[in-house]
Amino acid sequence: MIKHIVLLTWKPETTKTEIDAVSQGLARLPEDIPEIVSYHFGPDAKLYRGNADYALVAEFHSEADLKTYVTHPSHQRFMKEVASPILDTFQSVQFETP
């Protein structure tokens, strides 16, 4: 299994409505991308200073499935139309799990 963790920081002028649109868009992706095994995401709970604004944790059976997800037209459209316009910084990490 491959875990894919993404940390997003929004531009300062980002609104709650725009962040809600990110959550709604992400919620629709598993319907279009069957390679997603598990998918959890949401805004930071603000428990610690310095955290990212939003996180996503996804799981895939293989690196190939992760690549399918990243290049899938629905994911690409979501990134271009919803996430990228409000995105300030983006970090990700992937690691294998048993």
mmCIF file as gemmi writes it, N, C-alpha and C atoms, coordinates in Angstrom:
data_model
loop_
_atom_site.group_PDB
_atom_site.id
_atom_site.type_symbol
_atom_site.label_atom_id
_atom_site.label_alt_id
_atom_site.label_comp_id
_atom_site.label_asym_id
_atom_site.label_entity_id
_atom_site.label_seq_id
_atom_site.pdbx_PDB_ins_code
_atom_site.Cartn_x
_atom_site.Cartn_y
_atom_site.Cartn_z
_atom_site.occupancy
_atom_site.B_iso_or_equiv
_atom_site.pdbx_formal_charge
_atom_site.auth_seq_id
_atom_site.auth_asym_id
_atom_site.pdbx_PDB_model_num
ATOM 1 N N . MET Axp A 1 ? 0.837 -1.18 0 1 0 ? 1 A 1
ATOM 2 C CA . MET Axp A 1 ? 0 0 0 1 0 ? 1 A 1
ATOM 3 C C . MET Axp A 1 ? 0.886 1.25 0 1 0 ? 1 A 1
ATOM 4 N N . ILE Axp A 2 ? 0.366 2.287 -0.632 1 0 ? 2 A 1
ATOM 5 C CA . ILE Axp A 2 ? 1.046 3.581 -0.666 1 0 ? 2 A 1
ATOM 6 C C . ILE Axp A 2 ? 0.16 4.607 0.029 1 0 ? 2 A 1
ATOM 7 N N . LYS Axp A 3 ? 0.701 5.267 1.048 1 0 ? 3 A 1
ATOM 8 C CA . LYS Axp A 3 ? 0.025 6.405 1.686 1 0 ? 3 A 1
ATOM 9 C C . LYS Axp A 3 ? 0.5 7.669 0.981 1 0 ? 3 A 1
ATOM 10 N N . HIS Axp A 4 ? -0.442 8.551 0.706 1 0 ? 4 A 1
ATOM 11 C CA . HIS Axp A 4 ? -0.167 9.832 0.043 1 0 ? 4 A 1
ATOM 12 C C . HIS Axp A 4 ? -0.71 10.914 0.971 1 0 ? 4 A 1
ATOM 13 N N . ILE Axp A 5 ? 0.188 11.715 1.517 1 0 ? 5 A 1
ATOM 14 C CA . ILE Axp A 5 ? -0.209 12.759 2.454 1 0 ? 5 A 1
ATOM 15 C C . ILE Axp A 5 ? 0.109 14.111 1.831 1 0 ? 5 A 1
ATOM 16 N N . VAL Axp A 6 ? -0.882 14.998 1.85 1 0 ? 6 A 1
ATOM 17 C CA . VAL Axp A 6 ? -0.744 16.324 1.247 1 0 ? 6 A 1
ATOM 18 C C . VAL Axp A 6 ? -1.077 17.376 2.295 1 0 ? 6 A 1
ATOM 19 N N . LEU Axp A 7 ? -0.233 18.398 2.38 1 0 ? 7 A 1
ATOM 20 C CA . LEU Axp A 7 ? -0.469 19.532 3.265 1 0 ? 7 A 1
ATOM 21 C C . LEU Axp A 7 ? -0.574 20.79 2.406 1 0 ? 7 A 1
ATOM 22 N N . LEU Axp A 8 ? -1.67 21.52 2.59 1 0 ? 8 A 1
ATOM 23 C CA . LEU Axp A 8 ? -1.936 22.711 1.787 1 0 ? 8 A 1
ATOM 24 C C . LEU Axp A 8 ? -2.003 23.94 2.683 1 0 ? 8 A 1
ATOM 25 N N . THR Axp A 9 ? -1.489 25.029 2.185 1 0 ? 9 A 1
ATOM 26 C CA . THR Axp A 9 ? -1.637 26.328 2.838 1 0 ? 9 A 1
ATOM 27 C C . THR Axp A 9 ? -2.29 27.256 1.826 1 0 ? 9 A 1
ATOM 28 N N . TRP Axp A 10 ? -3.326 27.933 2.276 1 0 ? 10 A 1
ATOM 29 C CA . TRP Axp A 10 ? -4.101 28.805 1.386 1 0 ? 10 A 1
ATOM 30 C C . TRP Axp A 10 ? -3.521 30.21 1.342 1 0 ? 10 A 1
ATOM 31 N N . LYS Axp A 11 ? -3.819 30.907 0.26 1 0 ? 11 A 1
ATOM 32 C CA . LYS Axp A 11 ? -3.49 32.326 0.166 1 0 ? 11 A 1
ATOM 33 C C . LYS Axp A 11 ? -4.251 33.065 1.268 1 0 ? 11 A 1
ATOM 34 N N . PRO Axp A 12 ? -3.694 34.162 1.769 1 0 ? 12 A 1
ATOM 35 C CA . PRO Axp A 12 ? -4.325 34.859 2.904 1 0 ? 12 A 1
ATOM 36 C C . PRO Axp A 12 ? -5.772 35.296 2.667 1 0 ? 12 A 1
ATOM 37 N N . GLU Axp A 13 ? -6.141 35.616 1.454 1 0 ? 13 A 1
ATOM 38 C CA . GLU Axp A 13 ? -7.491 36.118 1.17 1 0 ? 13 A 1
ATOM 39 C C . GLU Axp A 13 ? -8.522 35.009 0.928 1 0 ? 13 A 1
ATOM 40 N N . THR Axp A 14 ? -8.138 33.769 1.1 1 0 ? 14 A 1
ATOM 41 C CA . THR Axp A 14 ? -9.027 32.641 0.854 1 0 ? 14 A 1
ATOM 42 C C . THR Axp A 14 ? -10.231 32.666 1.795 1 0 ? 14 A 1
ATOM 43 N N . THR Axp A 15 ? -11.407 32.399 1.247 1 0 ? 15 A 1
ATOM 44 C CA . THR Axp A 15 ? -12.641 32.447 2.035 1 0 ? 15 A 1
ATOM 45 C C . THR Axp A 15 ? -13.067 31.042 2.467 1 0 ? 15 A 1
ATOM 46 N N . LYS Axp A 16 ? -13.94 30.988 3.452 1 0 ? 16 A 1
ATOM 47 C CA . LYS Axp A 16 ? -14.507 29.722 3.91 1 0 ? 16 A 1
ATOM 48 C C . LYS Axp A 16 ? -15.262 29.039 2.771 1 0 ? 16 A 1
ATOM 49 N N . THR Axp A 17 ? -15.945 29.814 1.949 1 0 ? 17 A 1
ATOM 50 C CA . THR Axp A 17 ? -16.681 29.251 0.814 1 0 ? 17 A 1
ATOM 51 C C . THR Axp A 17 ? -15.732 28.537 -0.143 1 0 ? 17 A 1
ATOM 52 N N . GLU Axp A 18 ? -14.566 29.106 -0.387 1 0 ? 18 A 1
ATOM 53 C CA . GLU Axp A 18 ? -13.581 28.475 -1.267 1 0 ? 18 A 1
ATOM 54 C C . GLU Axp A 18 ? -13.028 27.193 -0.648 1 0 ? 18 A 1
ATOM 55 N N . ILE Axp A 19 ? -12.808 27.219 0.656 1 0 ? 19 A 1
ATOM 56 C CA . ILE Axp A 19 ? -12.308 26.013 1.342 1 0 ? 19 A 1
ATOM 57 C C . ILE Axp A 19 ? -13.382 24.929 1.33 1 0 ? 19 A 1
ATOM 58 N N . ASP Axp A 20 ? -14.627 25.308 1.533 1 0 ? 20 A 1
ATOM 59 C CA . ASP Axp A 20 ? -15.728 24.345 1.451 1 0 ? 20 A 1
ATOM 60 C C . ASP Axp A 20 ? -15.804 23.724 0.064 1 0 ? 20 A 1
ATOM 61 N N . ALA Axp A 21 ? -15.519 24.511 -0.967 1 0 ? 21 A 1
ATOM 62 C CA . ALA Axp A 21 ? -15.526 23.987 -2.337 1 0 ? 21 A 1
ATOM 63 C C . ALA Axp A 21 ? -14.422 22.946 -2.528 1 0 ? 21 A 1
ATOM 64 N N . VAL Axp A 22 ? -13.295 23.132 -1.853 1 0 ? 22 A 1
ATOM 65 C CA . VAL Axp A 22 ? -12.225 22.135 -1.901 1 0 ? 22 A 1
ATOM 66 C C . VAL Axp A 22 ? -12.722 20.826 -1.301 1 0 ? 22 A 1
ATOM 67 N N . SER Axp A 23 ? -13.333 20.904 -0.131 1 0 ? 23 A 1
ATOM 68 C CA . SER Axp A 23 ? -13.842 19.691 0.521 1 0 ? 23 A 1
ATOM 69 C C . SER Axp A 23 ? -14.89 18.999 -0.342 1 0 ? 23 A 1
ATOM 70 N N . GLN Axp A 24 ? -15.774 19.764 -0.929 1 0 ? 24 A 1
ATOM 71 C CA . GLN Axp A 24 ? -16.814 19.191 -1.793 1 0 ? 24 A 1
ATOM 72 C C . GLN Axp A 24 ? -16.205 18.544 -3.027 1 0 ? 24 A 1
ATOM 73 N N . GLY Axp A 25 ? -15.215 19.199 -3.606 1 0 ? 25 A 1
ATOM 74 C CA . GLY Axp A 25 ? -14.554 18.642 -4.789 1 0 ? 25 A 1
ATOM 75 C C . GLY Axp A 25 ? -13.805 17.367 -4.475 1 0 ? 25 A 1
ATOM 76 N N . LEU Axp A 26 ? -13.089 17.363 -3.363 1 0 ? 26 A 1
ATOM 77 C CA . LEU Axp A 26 ? -12.368 16.15 -2.968 1 0 ? 26 A 1
ATOM 78 C C . LEU Axp A 26 ? -13.332 15.002 -2.682 1 0 ? 26 A 1
ATOM 79 N N . ALA Axp A 27 ? -14.465 15.304 -2.078 1 0 ? 27 A 1
ATOM 80 C CA . ALA Axp A 27 ? -15.446 14.264 -1.746 1 0 ? 27 A 1
ATOM 81 C C . ALA Axp A 27 ? -15.971 13.559 -2.993 1 0 ? 27 A 1
ATOM 82 N N . ARG Axp A 28 ? -15.976 14.245 -4.12 1 0 ? 28 A 1
ATOM 83 C CA . ARG Axp A 28 ? -16.479 13.652 -5.369 1 0 ? 28 A 1
ATOM 84 C C . ARG Axp A 28 ? -15.446 12.786 -6.092 1 0 ? 28 A 1
ATOM 85 N N . LEU Axp A 29 ? -14.175 12.997 -5.824 1 0 ? 29 A 1
ATOM 86 C CA . LEU Axp A 29 ? -13.144 12.292 -6.589 1 0 ? 29 A 1
ATOM 87 C C . LEU Axp A 29 ? -13.196 10.768 -6.472 1 0 ? 29 A 1
ATOM 88 N N . PRO Axp A 30 ? -13.464 10.18 -5.301 1 0 ? 30 A 1
ATOM 89 C CA . PRO Axp A 30 ? -13.517 8.711 -5.253 1 0 ? 30 A 1
ATOM 90 C C . PRO Axp A 30 ? -14.585 8.105 -6.169 1 0 ? 30 A 1
ATOM 91 N N . GLU Axp A 31 ? -15.626 8.848 -6.488 1 0 ? 31 A 1
ATOM 92 C CA . GLU Axp A 31 ? -16.642 8.342 -7.419 1 0 ? 31 A 1
ATOM 93 C C . GLU Axp A 31 ? -16.061 8.142 -8.817 1 0 ? 31 A 1
ATOM 94 N N . ASP Axp A 32 ? -15.098 8.984 -9.181 1 0 ? 32 A 1
ATOM 95 C CA . ASP Axp A 32 ? -14.508 8.944 -10.525 1 0 ? 32 A 1
ATOM 96 C C . ASP Axp A 32 ? -13.215 8.145 -10.591 1 0 ? 32 A 1
ATOM 97 N N . ILE Axp A 33 ? -12.571 7.949 -9.441 1 0 ? 33 A 1
ATOM 98 C CA . ILE Axp A 33 ? -11.235 7.343 -9.436 1 0 ? 33 A 1
ATOM 99 C C . ILE Axp A 33 ? -11.251 6.117 -8.527 1 0 ? 33 A 1
ATOM 100 N N . PRO Axp A 34 ? -11.55 4.953 -9.08 1 0 ? 34 A 1
ATOM 101 C CA . PRO Axp A 34 ? -11.68 3.745 -8.254 1 0 ? 34 A 1
ATOM 102 C C . PRO Axp A 34 ? -10.366 3.281 -7.629 1 0 ? 34 A 1
ATOM 103 N N . GLU Axp A 35 ? -9.244 3.818 -8.063 1 0 ? 35 A 1
ATOM 104 C CA . GLU Axp A 35 ? -7.95 3.433 -7.49 1 0 ? 35 A 1
ATOM 105 C C . GLU Axp A 35 ? -7.779 3.922 -6.055 1 0 ? 35 A 1
ATOM 106 N N . ILE Axp A 36 ? -8.602 4.875 -5.626 1 0 ? 36 A 1
ATOM 107 C CA . ILE Axp A 36 ? -8.517 5.384 -4.254 1 0 ? 36 A 1
ATOM 108 C C . ILE Axp A 36 ? -9.059 4.304 -3.309 1 0 ? 36 A 1
ATOM 109 N N . VAL Axp A 37 ? -8.22 3.849 -2.386 1 0 ? 37 A 1
ATOM 110 C CA . VAL Axp A 37 ? -8.621 2.832 -1.409 1 0 ? 37 A 1
ATOM 111 C C . VAL Axp A 37 ? -9.261 3.507 -0.193 1 0 ? 37 A 1
ATOM 112 N N . SER Axp A 38 ? -8.61 4.54 0.324 1 0 ? 38 A 1
ATOM 113 C CA . SER Axp A 38 ? -9.19 5.33 1.413 1 0 ? 38 A 1
ATOM 114 C C . SER Axp A 38 ? -8.817 6.786 1.188 1 0 ? 38 A 1
ATOM 115 N N . TYR Axp A 39 ? -9.658 7.678 1.718 1 0 ? 39 A 1
ATOM 116 C CA . TYR Axp A 39 ? -9.522 9.102 1.4 1 0 ? 39 A 1
ATOM 117 C C . TYR Axp A 39 ? -10.066 9.911 2.563 1 0 ? 39 A 1
ATOM 118 N N . HIS Axp A 40 ? -9.2 10.641 3.228 1 0 ? 40 A 1
ATOM 119 C CA . HIS Axp A 40 ? -9.596 11.468 4.369 1 0 ? 40 A 1
ATOM 120 C C . HIS Axp A 40 ? -8.987 12.853 4.178 1 0 ? 40 A 1
ATOM 121 N N . PHE Axp A 41 ? -9.755 13.882 4.467 1 0 ? 41 A 1
ATOM 122 C CA . PHE Axp A 41 ? -9.27 15.24 4.242 1 0 ? 41 A 1
ATOM 123 C C . PHE Axp A 41 ? -10.074 16.219 5.075 1 0 ? 41 A 1
ATOM 124 N N . GLY Axp A 42 ? -9.505 17.389 5.273 1 0 ? 42 A 1
ATOM 125 C CA . GLY Axp A 42 ? -10.232 18.433 5.972 1 0 ? 42 A 1
ATOM 126 C C . GLY Axp A 42 ? -9.325 19.56 6.412 1 0 ? 42 A 1
ATOM 127 N N . PRO Axp A 43 ? -9.947 20.656 6.881 1 0 ? 43 A 1
ATOM 128 C CA . PRO Axp A 43 ? -9.176 21.798 7.364 1 0 ? 43 A 1
ATOM 129 C C . PRO Axp A 43 ? -8.49 21.482 8.689 1 0 ? 43 A 1
ATOM 130 N N . ASP Axp A 44 ? -7.396 22.164 8.934 1 0 ? 44 A 1
ATOM 131 C CA . ASP Axp A 44 ? -6.646 21.997 10.168 1 0 ? 44 A 1
ATOM 132 C C . ASP Axp A 44 ? -7.524 22.309 11.376 1 0 ? 44 A 1
ATOM 133 N N . ALA Axp A 45 ? -7.383 21.532 12.427 1 0 ? 45 A 1
ATOM 134 C CA . ALA Axp A 45 ? -8.147 21.732 13.659 1 0 ? 45 A 1
ATOM 135 C C . ALA Axp A 45 ? -7.578 22.872 14.508 1 0 ? 45 A 1
ATOM 136 N N . LYS Axp A 46 ? -6.463 23.458 14.077 1 0 ? 46 A 1
ATOM 137 C CA . LYS Axp A 46 ? -5.838 24.609 14.75 1 0 ? 46 A 1
ATOM 138 C C . LYS Axp A 46 ? -5.435 24.292 16.191 1 0 ? 46 A 1
ATOM 139 N N . LEU Axp A 47 ? -4.907 23.096 16.395 1 0 ? 47 A 1
ATOM 140 C CA . LEU Axp A 47 ? -4.443 22.706 17.724 1 0 ? 47 A 1
ATOM 141 C C . LEU Axp A 47 ? -3.013 23.174 17.996 1 0 ? 47 A 1
ATOM 142 N N . TYR Axp A 48 ? -2.231 23.399 16.926 1 0 ? 48 A 1
ATOM 143 C CA . TYR Axp A 48 ? -0.844 23.827 17.066 1 0 ? 48 A 1
ATOM 144 C C . TYR Axp A 48 ? -0.54 24.953 16.084 1 0 ? 48 A 1
ATOM 145 N N . ARG Axp A 49 ? 0.291 25.898 16.52 1 0 ? 49 A 1
ATOM 146 C CA . ARG Axp A 49 ? 0.735 26.961 15.625 1 0 ? 49 A 1
ATOM 147 C C . ARG Axp A 49 ? 1.646 26.386 14.551 1 0 ? 49 A 1
ATOM 148 N N . GLY Axp A 50 ? 1.618 27.007 13.39 1 0 ? 50 A 1
ATOM 149 C CA . GLY Axp A 50 ? 2.53 26.615 12.33 1 0 ? 50 A 1
ATOM 150 C C . GLY Axp A 50 ? 2.046 25.485 11.449 1 0 ? 50 A 1
ATOM 151 N N . ASN Axp A 51 ? 0.865 24.946 11.73 1 0 ? 51 A 1
ATOM 152 C CA . ASN Axp A 51 ? 0.336 23.864 10.906 1 0 ? 51 A 1
ATOM 153 C C . ASN Axp A 51 ? -0.066 24.373 9.528 1 0 ? 51 A 1
ATOM 154 N N . ALA Axp A 52 ? -0.174 23.453 8.601 1 0 ? 52 A 1
ATOM 155 C CA . ALA Axp A 52 ? -0.772 23.757 7.302 1 0 ? 52 A 1
ATOM 156 C C . ALA Axp A 52 ? -2.25 24.053 7.526 1 0 ? 52 A 1
ATOM 157 N N . ASP Axp A 53 ? -2.906 24.592 6.508 1 0 ? 53 A 1
ATOM 158 C CA . ASP Axp A 53 ? -4.327 24.94 6.609 1 0 ? 53 A 1
ATOM 159 C C . ASP Axp A 53 ? -5.255 23.764 6.341 1 0 ? 53 A 1
ATOM 160 N N . TYR Axp A 54 ? -4.755 22.765 5.602 1 0 ? 54 A 1
ATOM 161 C CA . TYR Axp A 54 ? -5.638 21.693 5.133 1 0 ? 54 A 1
ATOM 162 C C . TYR Axp A 54 ? -4.779 20.462 4.878 1 0 ? 54 A 1
ATOM 163 N N . ALA Axp A 55 ? -5.354 19.286 5.095 1 0 ? 55 A 1
ATOM 164 C CA . ALA Axp A 55 ? -4.6 18.041 4.876 1 0 ? 55 A 1
ATOM 165 C C . ALA Axp A 55 ? -5.446 17.013 4.148 1 0 ? 55 A 1
ATOM 166 N N . LEU Axp A 56 ? -4.756 16.153 3.434 1 0 ? 56 A 1
ATOM 167 C CA . LEU Axp A 56 ? -5.382 15.015 2.765 1 0 ? 56 A 1
ATOM 168 C C . LEU Axp A 56 ? -4.508 13.796 3 1 0 ? 56 A 1
ATOM 169 N N . VAL Axp A 57 ? -5.134 12.684 3.352 1 0 ? 57 A 1
ATOM 170 C CA . VAL Axp A 57 ? -4.434 11.409 3.482 1 0 ? 57 A 1
ATOM 171 C C . VAL Axp A 57 ? -5.188 10.409 2.615 1 0 ? 57 A 1
ATOM 172 N N . ALA Axp A 58 ? -4.496 9.877 1.626 1 0 ? 58 A 1
ATOM 173 C CA . ALA Axp A 58 ? -5.109 8.915 0.71 1 0 ? 58 A 1
ATOM 174 C C . ALA Axp A 58 ? -4.265 7.648 0.7 1 0 ? 58 A 1
ATOM 175 N N . GLU Axp A 59 ? -4.922 6.54 0.389 1 0 ? 59 A 1
ATOM 176 C CA . GLU Axp A 59 ? -4.224 5.267 0.326 1 0 ? 59 A 1
ATOM 177 C C . GLU Axp A 59 ? -4.533 4.597 -0.997 1 0 ? 59 A 1
ATOM 178 N N . PHE Axp A 60 ? -3.485 3.992 -1.572 1 0 ? 60 A 1
ATOM 179 C CA . PHE Axp A 60 ? -3.58 3.321 -2.869 1 0 ? 60 A 1
ATOM 180 C C . PHE Axp A 60 ? -2.894 1.967 -2.78 1 0 ? 60 A 1
ATOM 181 N N . HIS Axp A 61 ? -3.327 1.027 -3.604 1 0 ? 61 A 1
ATOM 182 C CA . HIS Axp A 61 ? -2.706 -0.301 -3.601 1 0 ? 61 A 1
ATOM 183 C C . HIS Axp A 61 ? -1.281 -0.278 -4.135 1 0 ? 61 A 1
ATOM 184 N N . SER Axp A 62 ? -0.982 0.672 -5.026 1 0 ? 62 A 1
ATOM 185 C CA . SER Axp A 62 ? 0.324 0.656 -5.674 1 0 ? 62 A 1
ATOM 186 C C . SER Axp A 62 ? 0.718 2.064 -6.127 1 0 ? 62 A 1
ATOM 187 N N . GLU Axp A 63 ? 1.978 2.191 -6.461 1 0 ? 63 A 1
ATOM 188 C CA . GLU Axp A 63 ? 2.469 3.445 -7.03 1 0 ? 63 A 1
ATOM 189 C C . GLU Axp A 63 ? 1.739 3.758 -8.34 1 0 ? 63 A 1
ATOM 190 N N . ALA Axp A 64 ? 1.464 2.735 -9.127 1 0 ? 64 A 1
ATOM 191 C CA . ALA Axp A 64 ? 0.749 2.929 -10.386 1 0 ? 64 A 1
ATOM 192 C C . ALA Axp A 64 ? -0.647 3.502 -10.138 1 0 ? 64 A 1
ATOM 193 N N . ASP Axp A 65 ? -1.322 3.024 -9.096 1 0 ? 65 A 1
ATOM 194 C CA . ASP Axp A 65 ? -2.649 3.555 -8.764 1 0 ? 65 A 1
ATOM 195 C C . ASP Axp A 65 ? -2.561 5.011 -8.323 1 0 ? 65 A 1
ATOM 196 N N . LEU Axp A 66 ? -1.527 5.358 -7.564 1 0 ? 66 A 1
ATOM 197 C CA . LEU Axp A 66 ? -1.324 6.752 -7.173 1 0 ? 66 A 1
ATOM 198 C C . LEU Axp A 66 ? -1.107 7.621 -8.402 1 0 ? 66 A 1
ATOM 199 N N . LYS Axp A 67 ? -0.303 7.149 -9.324 1 0 ? 67 A 1
ATOM 200 C CA . LYS Axp A 67 ? -0.059 7.918 -10.558 1 0 ? 67 A 1
ATOM 201 C C . LYS Axp A 67 ? -1.337 8.075 -11.371 1 0 ? 67 A 1
ATOM 202 N N . THR Axp A 68 ? -2.168 7.042 -11.387 1 0 ? 68 A 1
ATOM 203 C CA . THR Axp A 68 ? -3.456 7.14 -12.082 1 0 ? 68 A 1
ATOM 204 C C . THR Axp A 68 ? -4.302 8.238 -11.455 1 0 ? 68 A 1
ATOM 205 N N . TYR Axp A 69 ? -4.335 8.284 -10.13 1 0 ? 69 A 1
ATOM 206 C CA . TYR Axp A 69 ? -5.073 9.315 -9.4 1 0 ? 69 A 1
ATOM 207 C C . TYR Axp A 69 ? -4.563 10.715 -9.746 1 0 ? 69 A 1
ATOM 208 N N . VAL Axp A 70 ? -3.262 10.903 -9.655 1 0 ? 70 A 1
ATOM 209 C CA . VAL Axp A 70 ? -2.679 12.225 -9.87 1 0 ? 70 A 1
ATOM 210 C C . VAL Axp A 70 ? -2.936 12.732 -11.285 1 0 ? 70 A 1
ATOM 211 N N . THR Axp A 71 ? -2.903 11.84 -12.256 1 0 ? 71 A 1
ATOM 212 C CA . THR Axp A 71 ? -3.075 12.26 -13.646 1 0 ? 71 A 1
ATOM 213 C C . THR Axp A 71 ? -4.509 12.143 -14.152 1 0 ? 71 A 1
ATOM 214 N N . HIS Axp A 72 ? -5.405 11.634 -13.323 1 0 ? 72 A 1
ATOM 215 C CA . HIS Axp A 72 ? -6.797 11.45 -13.743 1 0 ? 72 A 1
ATOM 216 C C . HIS Axp A 72 ? -7.414 12.803 -14.115 1 0 ? 72 A 1
ATOM 217 N N . PRO Axp A 73 ? -8.185 12.862 -15.194 1 0 ? 73 A 1
ATOM 218 C CA . PRO Axp A 73 ? -8.791 14.125 -15.617 1 0 ? 73 A 1
ATOM 219 C C . PRO Axp A 73 ? -9.639 14.803 -14.538 1 0 ? 73 A 1
ATOM 220 N N . SER Axp A 74 ? -10.338 14.037 -13.719 1 0 ? 74 A 1
ATOM 221 C CA . SER Axp A 74 ? -11.151 14.64 -12.655 1 0 ? 74 A 1
ATOM 222 C C . SER Axp A 74 ? -10.266 15.311 -11.603 1 0 ? 74 A 1
ATOM 223 N N . HIS Axp A 75 ? -9.15 14.676 -11.253 1 0 ? 75 A 1
ATOM 224 C CA . HIS Axp A 75 ? -8.216 15.273 -10.297 1 0 ? 75 A 1
ATOM 225 C C . HIS Axp A 75 ? -7.56 16.506 -10.899 1 0 ? 75 A 1
ATOM 226 N N . GLN Axp A 76 ? -7.141 16.394 -12.135 1 0 ? 76 A 1
ATOM 227 C CA . GLN Axp A 76 ? -6.512 17.527 -12.813 1 0 ? 76 A 1
ATOM 228 C C . GLN Axp A 76 ? -7.463 18.727 -12.9 1 0 ? 76 A 1
ATOM 229 N N . ARG Axp A 77 ? -8.717 18.465 -13.236 1 0 ? 77 A 1
ATOM 230 C CA . ARG Axp A 77 ? -9.721 19.526 -13.322 1 0 ? 77 A 1
ATOM 231 C C . ARG Axp A 77 ? -9.951 20.158 -11.947 1 0 ? 77 A 1
ATOM 232 N N . PHE Axp A 78 ? -10.08 19.332 -10.908 1 0 ? 78 A 1
ATOM 233 C CA . PHE Axp A 78 ? -10.248 19.824 -9.552 1 0 ? 78 A 1
ATOM 234 C C . PHE Axp A 78 ? -9.087 20.743 -9.158 1 0 ? 78 A 1
ATOM 235 N N . MET Axp A 79 ? -7.875 20.292 -9.417 1 0 ? 79 A 1
ATOM 236 C CA . MET Axp A 79 ? -6.707 21.101 -9.053 1 0 ? 79 A 1
ATOM 237 C C . MET Axp A 79 ? -6.717 22.434 -9.795 1 0 ? 79 A 1
ATOM 238 N N . LYS Axp A 80 ? -6.965 22.402 -11.079 1 0 ? 80 A 1
ATOM 239 C CA . LYS Axp A 80 ? -6.92 23.624 -11.89 1 0 ? 80 A 1
ATOM 240 C C . LYS Axp A 80 ? -8.029 24.607 -11.52 1 0 ? 80 A 1
ATOM 241 N N . GLU Axp A 81 ? -9.244 24.102 -11.351 1 0 ? 81 A 1
ATOM 242 C CA . GLU Axp A 81 ? -10.398 24.981 -11.182 1 0 ? 81 A 1
ATOM 243 C C . GLU Axp A 81 ? -10.701 25.343 -9.731 1 0 ? 81 A 1
ATOM 244 N N . VAL Axp A 82 ? -10.385 24.463 -8.787 1 0 ? 82 A 1
ATOM 245 C CA . VAL Axp A 82 ? -10.807 24.674 -7.402 1 0 ? 82 A 1
ATOM 246 C C . VAL Axp A 82 ? -9.628 24.953 -6.47 1 0 ? 82 A 1
ATOM 247 N N . ALA Axp A 83 ? -8.648 24.08 -6.446 1 0 ? 83 A 1
ATOM 248 C CA . ALA Axp A 83 ? -7.578 24.19 -5.454 1 0 ? 83 A 1
ATOM 249 C C . ALA Axp A 83 ? -6.487 25.197 -5.84 1 0 ? 83 A 1
ATOM 250 N N . SER Axp A 84 ? -5.986 25.105 -7.042 1 0 ? 84 A 1
ATOM 251 C CA . SER Axp A 84 ? -4.852 25.953 -7.43 1 0 ? 84 A 1
ATOM 252 C C . SER Axp A 84 ? -5.103 27.454 -7.299 1 0 ? 84 A 1
ATOM 253 N N . PRO Axp A 85 ? -6.29 27.954 -7.616 1 0 ? 85 A 1
ATOM 254 C CA . PRO Axp A 85 ? -6.493 29.401 -7.496 1 0 ? 85 A 1
ATOM 255 C C . PRO Axp A 85 ? -6.327 29.943 -6.07 1 0 ? 85 A 1
ATOM 256 N N . ILE Axp A 86 ? -6.501 29.108 -5.063 1 0 ? 86 A 1
ATOM 257 C CA . ILE Axp A 86 ? -6.386 29.59 -3.677 1 0 ? 86 A 1
ATOM 258 C C . ILE Axp A 86 ? -5.145 29.041 -2.978 1 0 ? 86 A 1
ATOM 259 N N . LEU Axp A 87 ? -4.364 28.24 -3.667 1 0 ? 87 A 1
ATOM 260 C CA . LEU Axp A 87 ? -3.221 27.546 -3.071 1 0 ? 87 A 1
ATOM 261 C C . LEU Axp A 87 ? -2.011 28.459 -2.957 1 0 ? 87 A 1
ATOM 262 N N . ASP Axp A 88 ? -1.449 28.52 -1.755 1 0 ? 88 A 1
ATOM 263 C CA . ASP Axp A 88 ? -0.207 29.262 -1.54 1 0 ? 88 A 1
ATOM 264 C C . ASP Axp A 88 ? 0.973 28.296 -1.56 1 0 ? 88 A 1
ATOM 265 N N . THR Axp A 89 ? 0.919 27.257 -0.697 1 0 ? 89 A 1
ATOM 266 C CA . THR Axp A 89 ? 1.986 26.255 -0.691 1 0 ? 89 A 1
ATOM 267 C C . THR Axp A 89 ? 1.391 24.857 -0.66 1 0 ? 89 A 1
ATOM 268 N N . PHE Axp A 90 ? 2.192 23.92 -1.141 1 0 ? 90 A 1
ATOM 269 C CA . PHE Axp A 90 ? 1.778 22.526 -1.278 1 0 ? 90 A 1
ATOM 270 C C . PHE Axp A 90 ? 2.963 21.655 -0.902 1 0 ? 90 A 1
ATOM 271 N N . GLN Axp A 91 ? 2.733 20.696 -0.025 1 0 ? 91 A 1
ATOM 272 C CA . GLN Axp A 91 ? 3.754 19.699 0.291 1 0 ? 91 A 1
ATOM 273 C C . GLN Axp A 91 ? 3.091 18.331 0.261 1 0 ? 91 A 1
ATOM 274 N N . SER Axp A 92 ? 3.858 17.341 -0.153 1 0 ? 92 A 1
ATOM 275 C CA . SER Axp A 92 ? 3.323 15.986 -0.105 1 0 ? 92 A 1
ATOM 276 C C . SER Axp A 92 ? 4.442 15.016 0.242 1 0 ? 92 A 1
ATOM 277 N N . VAL Axp A 93 ? 4.007 13.86 0.741 1 0 ? 93 A 1
ATOM 278 C CA . VAL Axp A 93 ? 4.934 12.785 1.031 1 0 ? 93 A 1
ATOM 279 C C . VAL Axp A 93 ? 4.182 11.482 0.751 1 0 ? 93 A 1
ATOM 280 N N . GLN Axp A 94 ? 4.923 10.5 0.274 1 0 ? 94 A 1
ATOM 281 C CA . GLN Axp A 94 ? 4.344 9.188 0.02 1 0 ? 94 A 1
ATOM 282 C C . GLN Axp A 94 ? 5.243 8.164 0.707 1 0 ? 94 A 1
ATOM 283 N N . PHE Axp A 95 ? 4.605 7.138 1.285 1 0 ? 95 A 1
ATOM 284 C CA . PHE Axp A 95 ? 5.384 6.074 1.879 1 0 ? 95 A 1
ATOM 285 C C . PHE Axp A 95 ? 4.617 4.769 1.794 1 0 ? 95 A 1
ATOM 286 N N . GLU Axp A 96 ? 5.365 3.676 1.835 1 0 ? 96 A 1
ATOM 287 C CA . GLU Axp A 96 ? 4.765 2.35 1.737 1 0 ? 96 A 1
ATOM 288 C C . GLU Axp A 96 ? 4.366 1.852 3.112 1 0 ? 96 A 1
ATOM 289 N N . THR Axp A 97 ? 3.235 1.158 3.143 1 0 ? 97 A 1
ATOM 290 C CA . THR Axp A 97 ? 2.777 0.506 4.37 1 0 ? 97 A 1
ATOM 291 C C . THR Axp A 97 ? 2.489 -0.946 4.043 1 0 ? 97 A 1
ATOM 292 N N . PRO Axp A 98 ? 2.54 -1.817 5.059 1 0 ? 98 A 1
ATOM 293 C CA . PRO Axp A 98 ? 2.269 -3.238 4.787 1 0 ? 98 A 1
ATOM 294 C C . PRO Axp A 98 ? 0.823 -3.465 4.39 1 0 ? 98 A 1
